[in-house]
Amino acid sequence: MTESKVRIAVIGAGSWSSRVLIPQVLSHPGAELVALCTRTEESLRRAGAQFGVQRLYRDYEELLSREELDAVCIGSTHNLHFEMARAALERGLHTFCEKPLGMNSEQTGRLAQLARSTGLKTMVSFTNRWVPEALYARKLIAEGYCGEAFHYNVCHMASYGRPGGAWMWRADPDLGGGVLYDLGCHNLDLALWLNGPITAVCADLRNTSPERRRGEQWLPTPTDDSDVFLAKFANGCQGVFHISWTALDTRGTRHEIAGREGMLCLSLFHDVWLNSLEGCRAEDPGLRPLHVPEEIQSSIPRKVQTEEDREAARQAFLFAYPSLVRAFIDSILQDTPASPSFAEGHAVQKVMDAILTSHRERRWVEVEAD
């Protein structure tokens, strides 16, 4: 690594990469965006012109073999994460990877072991971990706000995958893997981070939109788009999860944890200024808003009323707050642990593997231990 800059390449130039990952690299004073890679010539040229990058590749292996890099940021379709992350780690590069880390726990276990053996910094893009309300909820739980946990409930209703809607690569079984891989992994990581390991699951996965329109064609999308599963946590807590693409008019996520001493309700939205954290203790009459301390809220505006306020909140979360790729770059420069790591991505994948087995075999399934 150069004395002052992390030399980094971004693989993938789709919507998320172009809106978040690439701009985050460019916004970090300690990073240098060396090259971009994506499979289609048109997307590659457009991204290069948009972000002022001259070194452009359509083959990630050629990129890794030719460029002098310290790190790689992977924002490809889900099915390519494993092979790209493995190649980067074998090349000796710190690696940031979009979620999910792989398509099964055999893949993610190999990546987690490779990360351990090399000592390289690794991070999976579980975005909820950087939300101030989630950080404060974790702090309160660690301090005993809820006490012994009884119930952990999750509901994530996303409207962008409603039946009869447009084709999405996330709904292609070969590219994305369905709503479990798209949104389920986010919610599982947040639940594991807040409430500890899940030991067993019982799942029912549904497909309500077996075809979706792409231009003039209707293409098959035989993946799950509405998932329900029960979970047993290692701390004895019961878990109920409902994660869906098919709901209308909302993209909200709600995590509720109830215990002997209190209850917390965490509501997260695509628009960060709508997020909230409510709580009550045993002696309280009901839930009330909880104020996130300034040291956790950081640079993200709390009062948002106008469109200018909204844009300021977006910009603050993405480009001033230490989240996602910016946090990954910080961990390299400061030589501090990167989290969520590939080991944590593997932990999520093991739960998802158990969910898929449970649905297929119609029974409770224990989550595989390492």
C-alpha positions in Angstrom: 0.0 0.0 0.0 1.2 3.5 -0.8 2.0 5.7 2.2 -1.1 7.8 2.1 -3.6 6.1 -0.3 -5.4 2.7 -0.5 -5.2 1.7 -4.1 -8.6 0.2 -4.8 -10.5 -1.2 -7.8 -14.3 -1.6 -8.1 -15.8 -4.6 -9.8 -19.3 -4.0 -11.0 -20.9 -0.7 -12.2 -24.6 -1.3 -11.8 -27.0 1.0 -10.0 -25.8 0.3 -6.4 -22.1 0.5 -7.4 -22.7 3.7 -9.3 -24.8 5.4 -6.6 -22.9 4.3 -3.6 -19.8 2.1 -3.8 -17.8 4.0 -6.5 -18.7 7.5 -5.1 -17.7 6.3 -1.6 -14.2 5.3 -2.8 -13.9 8.7 -4.6 -15.1 10.6 -1.5 -12.5 9.0 0.9 -9.4 11.2 1.2 -7.3 8.1 1.9 -8.3 6.1 -1.2 -7.3 6.1 -4.9 -9.8 4.6 -7.4 -7.4 2.8 -9.8 -9.7 0.9 -12.1 -13.2 -0.2 -12.9 -14.5 -3.5 -14.1 -17.8 -4.6 -15.5 -18.9 -7.2 -18.1 -20.6 -5.0 -20.7 -18.7 -2.5 -22.9 -21.4 0.1 -22.8 -21.7 0.1 -19.0 -18.0 0.2 -18.7 -17.5 3.2 -20.9 -20.4 5.0 -19.3 -19.0 4.4 -15.8 -15.5 5.4 -16.8 -16.7 8.7 -18.3 -19.0 9.4 -15.3 -16.3 8.9 -12.7 -13.2 9.9 -14.6 -11.5 6.5 -14.5 -9.3 5.5 -17.5 -8.3 2.0 -16.6 -11.3 -0.1 -17.6 -11.7 -3.9 -17.7 -14.3 -6.3 -18.7 -12.5 -9.3 -17.2 -11.8 -9.2 -13.4 -9.0 -11.7 -13.7 -7.2 -9.5 -16.1 -7.7 -6.5 -13.8 -6.3 -8.4 -10.8 -3.3 -9.6 -12.8 -2.3 -6.3 -14.3 -3.0 -3.6 -11.7 -1.1 -2.7 -8.6 -3.8 -2.7 -6.0 -4.2 -2.8 -2.2 -7.9 -3.7 -2.2 -10.9 -4.6 -4.2 -14.6 -3.7 -3.9 -17.0 -6.3 -5.4 -20.4 -5.1 -6.5 -21.3 -7.8 -9.0 -24.4 -10.1 -9.2 -24.7 -12.5 -6.3 -23.5 -15.6 -8.2 -20.1 -14.1 -8.9 -19.2 -13.0 -5.4 -17.4 -16.2 -4.4 -15.1 -16.6 -7.4 -14.2 -12.8 -7.4 -13.6 -12.6 -3.6 -11.5 -15.8 -3.7 -9.4 -14.4 -6.6 -8.9 -11.1 -4.8 -7.8 -12.8 -1.5 -5.5 -15.2 -3.3 -3.9 -12.1 -4.9 -3.3 -10.7 -1.4 -5.9 -7.9 -1.6 -8.1 -6.6 1.2 -11.7 -7.4 0.0 -15.0 -5.7 0.3 -17.9 -7.7 -1.0 -21.6 -7.0 -1.5 -24.0 -9.3 0.2 -24.6 -12.2 0.2 -21.0 -13.4 0.4 -21.7 -16.5 -1.6 -24.5 -18.8 -2.8 -24.0 -21.5 -0.2 -22.0 -22.1 3.0 -19.4 -24.3 1.3 -18.4 -21.2 -0.7 -18.6 -18.8 2.2 -16.7 -21.1 4.5 -13.8 -21.3 2.1 -13.7 -17.5 1.9 -13.8 -17.1 5.7 -11.0 -19.6 6.1 -9.0 -17.9 3.3 -9.5 -14.6 5.0 -8.3 -16.0 8.4 -5.2 -17.6 6.8 -4.1 -14.5 5.0 -5.0 -11.9 7.7 -6.4 -9.6 5.1 -9.2 -7.1 5.9 -12.6 -8.3 4.7 -16.0 -6.8 4.9 -19.5 -7.7 3.7 -22.0 -5.0 2.8 -24.6 -5.5 5.5 -25.8 -1.9 5.5 -28.0 -1.9 8.6 -25.0 -2.1 10.9 -24.0 1.5 10.2 -27.5 3.0 10.9 -27.3 5.2 14.1 -30.6 3.8 15.5 -29.3 0.2 15.0 -26.0 1.1 16.7 -27.8 2.6 19.6 -30.1 -0.4 19.9 -27.1 -2.7 20.1 -25.6 -0.5 22.8 -28.8 -0.6 24.9 -29.1 -4.4 24.5 -25.5 -4.8 25.7 -26.3 -2.7 28.7 -29.3 -4.8 29.6 -32.1 -2.6 28.5 -34.3 -5.6 27.5 -32.9 -8.1 30.0 -33.4 -11.8 29.2 -34.8 -11.8 25.7 -38.0 -13.7 25.0 -39.2 -12.6 21.5 -37.4 -11.3 18.4 -39.8 -10.3 15.6 -38.8 -9.1 12.1 -41.0 -7.8 9.3 -39.5 -6.4 6.1 -42.0 -5.5 3.4 -40.5 -4.2 0.1 -42.6 -3.0 -2.7 -40.1 -3.2 -5.6 -40.8 -6.9 -6.3 -44.6 -7.0 -6.4 -46.3 -9.6 -8.5 -46.5 -8.8 -12.2 -43.7 -6.2 -11.9 -40.6 -5.8 -14.0 -37.9 -8.5 -14.3 -35.1 -8.2 -11.7 -31.8 -10.0 -11.9 -32.3 -10.6 -8.1 -35.3 -12.8 -8.9 -33.3 -15.0 -11.4 -32.2 -18.2 -9.6 -28.8 -18.2 -11.4 -28.0 -14.6 -10.7 -29.7 -13.5 -7.5 -31.3 -16.3 -5.6 -34.6 -14.6 -4.5 -35.7 -12.4 -1.6 -33.9 -14.6 1.0 -30.6 -13.7 -0.6 -31.5 -10.1 -1.4 -33.2 -8.9 1.8 -33.2 -12.0 4.1 -29.4 -11.8 4.6 -29.6 -8.2 5.7 -32.2 -9.0 8.4 -30.4 -12.1 9.5 -27.2 -10.3 10.0 -28.9 -7.5 12.0 -30.6 -10.1 14.2 -27.4 -12.1 14.8 -25.6 -8.8 15.5 -28.2 -7.6 18.0 -29.4 -10.9 19.6 -26.7 -13.5 19.0 -26.5 -16.8 17.1 -29.5 -18.7 15.6 -29.4 -22.4 16.3 -32.4 -23.8 14.3 -35.0 -22.7 11.8 -38.4 -23.8 10.3 -39.2 -22.1 7.0 -41.9 -21.7 4.4 -40.8 -19.9 1.2 -43.3 -18.8 -1.4 -43.2 -17.6 -5.1 -46.1 -15.3 -6.0 -44.7 -14.1 -9.3 -43.3 -16.9 -11.4 -42.9 -14.6 -14.5 -41.8 -11.0 -14.8 -41.8 -8.7 -17.8 -38.5 -7.7 -19.4 -39.3 -5.5 -22.4 -41.7 -7.4 -24.6 -40.9 -10.7 -23.0 -42.2 -12.5 -19.9 -39.2 -14.4 -18.3 -39.5 -17.1 -15.6 -38.5 -16.0 -12.1 -39.0 -19.2 -10.0 -37.4 -17.8 -6.9 -38.9 -17.1 -3.4 -40.4 -13.6 -3.1 -42.2 -14.0 0.2 -40.5 -15.8 3.1 -41.7 -16.8 6.6 -39.5 -18.6 9.1 -39.3 -19.3 12.8 -35.9 -19.2 14.5 -34.5 -20.4 17.8 -31.7 -18.2 19.2 -28.9 -19.6 21.3 -30.0 -17.3 24.2 -33.4 -19.0 24.3 -35.3 -16.3 22.4 -38.0 -17.1 19.9 -37.8 -15.5 16.5 -40.4 -14.8 13.8 -39.3 -13.5 10.4 -41.5 -12.3 7.5 -39.5 -10.9 4.5 -41.2 -10.1 1.3 -40.9 -8.3 -2.1 -44.6 -8.4 -2.7 -46.0 -5.7 -0.3 -47.3 -2.4 -1.6 -46.4 1.1 -0.7 -43.6 0.5 1.8 -40.0 -0.5 2.1 -39.8 -0.5 5.8 -38.0 -2.9 8.1 -39.0 -3.5 11.7 -37.0 -5.4 14.3 -38.6 -5.9 17.7 -36.9 -7.5 20.7 -38.9 -8.1 23.9 -37.4 -9.3 27.2 -37.9 -9.6 30.9 -36.9 -6.0 31.6 -37.9 -4.1 28.5 -38.6 -3.9 24.8 -37.0 -2.2 21.8 -38.6 -1.5 18.3 -36.2 -0.5 15.5 -37.8 0.8 12.3 -35.5 1.3 9.3 -36.3 2.7 5.9 -34.6 3.3 2.6 -34.8 7.0 3.4 -32.6 7.3 6.5 -34.4 10.3 8.0 -37.5 8.1 8.6 -35.6 5.7 10.8 -36.7 5.4 14.5 -36.0 3.6 17.7 -38.6 3.2 20.4 -38.4 1.5 23.7 -40.0 0.9 27.1 -39.0 -0.6 30.4 -41.1 -2.8 32.6 -42.4 0.2 34.6 -43.3 2.3 31.5 -46.9 2.6 30.2 -45.8 1.9 26.6 -43.3 2.5 23.8 -41.7 6.0 23.5 -39.1 7.4 21.1 -35.5 7.0 22.2 -33.0 9.8 21.4 -29.9 8.6 19.7 -26.8 10.2 21.4 -24.9 12.7 19.3 -21.7 10.6 19.3 -23.7 7.9 17.5 -25.8 10.1 15.4 -22.6 11.8 14.1 -23.0 13.9 11.0 -26.4 12.7 9.9 -29.1 15.4 10.3 -31.8 14.6 12.8 -34.5 17.1 11.7 -35.4 16.6 8.0 -38.3 18.6 6.5 -37.4 19.9 3.1 -36.0 18.2 0.0 -32.7 20.0 0.7 -32.7 18.5 4.2 -33.4 15.0 2.7 -30.5 15.4 0.2 -28.2 16.5 3.1 -29.2 13.4 5.1 -28.4 11.1 2.1 -25.1 12.8 1.5 -24.1 12.7 5.1 -24.8 9.0 5.5 -23.0 8.0 2.3 -20.1 10.4 2.2 -19.4 11.8 5.7 -20.5 9.0 8.0 -18.0 6.1 8.3 -20.2 3.5 6.6 -19.7 0.7 4.0 -16.7 1.1 1.8 -15.5 4.2 3.7 -15.4 2.1 6.9 -13.6 -0.6 5.1 -10.9 1.9 3.9 -10.6 3.2 7.4 -9.9 -0.3 8.7 -7.1 -0.7 6.2 -5.5 2.7 6.9 -5.8 2.4 10.7 -5.2 -1.4 10.8 -8.3 -2.0 12.9 -10.7 -5.0 12.7 -13.1 -4.8 9.7 -16.7 -5.8 10.5 -18.9 -7.4 9.3 -16.2 -9.7 8.2 -16.3 -12.7 5.9 -16.6 -14.9 9.0 -19.8 -13.0 9.8 -21.0 -13.3 6.2 -20.4 -17.0 6.5 -22.5 -17.1 9.7 -25.4 -15.6 7.9 -25.1 -18.0 5.0 -25.2 -21.0 7.3 -28.6 -19.8 8.6 -29.8 -19.3 5.0 -28.7 -22.8 4.0 -30.7 -24.2 7.0 -33.7 -22.1 5.9 -33.5 -23.5 2.4 -33.2 -27.1 3.7 -36.1 -26.6 6.1 -38.4 -25.3 3.3 -37.4 -28.2 1.0 -37.8 -30.9 3.7 -40.7 -29.4 5.6 -39.0 -29.7 9.0 -37.0 -27.9 11.7 -33.3 -27.8 10.7 -30.4 -27.0 13.0 -27.9 -24.4 11.8 -24.5 -26.0 11.0 -21.8 -25.4 13.6 -18.2 -24.6 12.6 
